Amino acid sequence: MERYEIEEGIYIHSNGALHIPRLGLAAVADLHVGFEAALSEAGASMPRAQRKPLLERLHRVIKELKPHILVVVGDLKHNFDRNLGQEWEEVEEIVETLSRDCDLVVLRGNHDNYLINILRQKSIQLLDTYEVEGEVTFNHGHKPLEWKGLLVMGHEHPSVGIRDPVGGMVKLPCFLYNSKERVLVLPAVSPLARGTDVVRTDTFFSPLLRPLALDNFNIWGVSDIGLLGFGSVAALRMATIEQEGR
């Protein structure tokens, strides 16, 4: 399926975005622009492999959902301590590209320490939290927060590992949603940030999520053939244990 309605009028999409049509709003998280440059700074040699697929994913979100407002829910850039040349160049390109078609709202993630220096030149603010009509609160999720309505966050880079009968495994970015607590965790848009397999871990990174049981979240994998619903983390964890004979 291409989209799934998690709450009335609130949809998650196979392009990795949240969409609220009545508000003309879409949201994505964790672009991690400049990932390759940060690895190079650390001594690893890596080509610029992320720019093209990242732009393609963002163009797909804009084309399919046509939002008036696009919220980037933190970690637009990757390097912690300064703005690398590649980051500056690619962040400018992404901001200019997206701003042509919609109003851009950028939230501060834990990687975005110096992002404000780039955004200021484009007259875009860097916000900590974005609240819409008391219905939805957007926040990266790396610091404690009291929120209203549905919390939409990033930071976790959730993924789900699916193993076939002969032992091969594919790792898909995924949405995590807890209907009781009204928390939605977005997948990372970055193709290089596949993150933590929620079936094979017991803890969250975010202080907002640590009090919550991971088992109680439902999973929707993001794939080339659409959204794949896997049910609860608890149910998929049990099925995985049985399949792998543990």
Secondary structure by P-SEA (a helix, b strand, c coil): ccccccccccccccccbbbbccccbbbbcccccaaaaaaaaaccccccccaaaaaaaaaaaaaaccccbbbcccccccccccccaaaaaaaaaaaaaaaacbbbbbbbccccccaaaaaaaacbbbbccccccccbbbcccccccccccbbbbccccbbbbbbcccbbbbbbbbbbbbcccbbbbbccccccccccccccccccccccccccccccbbbbbbccccccccccaaaaaaaaaaaacc
